[in-house]
Amino acid sequence: IRQYRVHVAGEQSVTVGSLAQAESFVQQAGATDYRIEPRESHILLGTAPQVHQQLALLQQQYGVDEFIIDTPIGEPSARLTSLQLLAEESLTLA
């Protein structure tokens, strides 16, 4: 997933989901001194075991004790299922 960071001189930077949104933001702001930078999203995806493996690598690399899990799934029941699968995998590994 690609995102864009918009930096407007003298204003707070914002992140948007497309280049068109970035250009629209600049136009609406009436900005002439700005820059738009593409950003790579750092998203973990896959099955519960795959996500846990990726988290384990990040834990080793950065020495973190906890993660905040955000599952950007629109359907509430699907989001709950996703979190339950991750939790069950965590219990399996414990």
C-alpha positions as CSV (number, residue, x, y, z in Angstrom):
1,I,0.0,0.0,0.0
2,R,1.5,3.3,-1.0
3,Q,0.8,6.5,0.8
4,Y,2.0,10.1,0.2
5,R,3.3,12.6,2.8
6,V,2.5,16.2,2.0
7,H,4.8,18.9,3.5
8,V,3.5,22.4,3.1
9,A,5.8,25.2,4.4
10,G,4.6,26.5,7.7
11,E,1.9,23.9,8.1
12,Q,1.5,20.5,9.7
13,S,2.4,17.6,7.3
14,V,-0.4,15.2,6.3
15,T,-0.4,11.7,4.9
16,V,-2.9,10.8,2.2
17,G,-3.7,7.6,0.3
18,S,-3.0,8.7,-3.3
19,L,-1.0,11.1,-5.4
20,A,-4.3,12.7,-6.5
21,Q,-5.3,13.3,-2.9
22,A,-1.9,14.9,-2.2
23,E,-2.2,17.2,-5.2
24,S,-5.8,18.1,-4.2
25,F,-4.7,18.9,-0.7
26,V,-2.0,21.2,-2.0
27,Q,-4.4,22.9,-4.4
28,Q,-7.0,23.4,-1.7
29,A,-4.4,24.8,0.7
30,G,-3.3,27.2,-2.0
31,A,0.3,26.2,-1.3
32,T,3.2,27.1,-3.5
33,D,6.0,25.9,-1.2
34,Y,5.4,22.2,-0.7
35,R,6.8,18.8,-1.4
36,I,5.1,15.4,-1.8
37,E,7.0,12.3,-0.8
38,P,5.9,8.7,-1.5
39,R,5.9,6.5,1.6
40,E,5.8,2.8,1.9
41,S,3.3,1.4,4.4
42,H,4.7,-1.0,6.9
43,I,1.9,-3.5,6.9
44,L,2.0,-7.1,8.1
45,L,-0.3,-9.4,6.4
46,G,-0.9,-13.1,6.0
47,T,-2.2,-15.9,8.1
48,A,-2.0,-15.8,11.9
49,P,1.2,-17.9,11.9
50,Q,2.8,-15.7,9.2
51,V,1.9,-12.5,11.1
52,H,3.3,-13.9,14.3
53,Q,6.5,-14.8,12.5
54,Q,6.8,-11.3,11.2
55,L,6.1,-9.8,14.6
56,A,8.8,-12.1,16.2
57,L,11.3,-10.8,13.7
58,L,10.4,-7.2,14.5
59,Q,10.6,-8.0,18.2
60,Q,14.1,-9.4,17.8
61,Q,15.2,-6.5,15.6
62,Y,13.9,-3.7,17.8
63,G,13.7,-5.3,21.2
64,V,10.0,-4.3,21.8
65,D,7.8,-6.0,24.4
66,E,4.4,-5.2,23.0
67,F,2.7,-4.4,19.7
68,I,-0.4,-2.4,19.0
69,I,-2.5,-4.3,16.4
70,D,-4.7,-2.4,14.1
71,T,-6.8,-4.4,11.6
72,P,-8.2,-2.0,9.1
73,I,-11.1,-4.3,8.1
74,G,-14.4,-2.5,7.5
75,E,-16.7,-5.4,8.5
76,P,-16.8,-5.6,12.3
77,S,-17.3,-9.4,12.5
78,A,-14.4,-10.0,10.1
79,R,-12.2,-7.6,12.2
80,L,-13.1,-9.6,15.3
81,T,-12.3,-12.9,13.6
82,S,-8.9,-11.6,12.5
83,L,-8.1,-10.5,16.1
84,Q,-9.3,-13.8,17.5
85,L,-7.1,-15.8,15.1
86,L,-4.1,-13.7,16.1
87,A,-4.9,-14.2,19.8
88,E,-5.4,-18.0,19.3
89,E,-2.0,-18.2,17.5
90,S,-0.4,-16.3,20.4
91,L,-1.8,-18.8,22.9
92,T,-0.6,-21.7,20.8
93,L,2.9,-20.3,20.8
94,A,2.9,-19.5,24.6
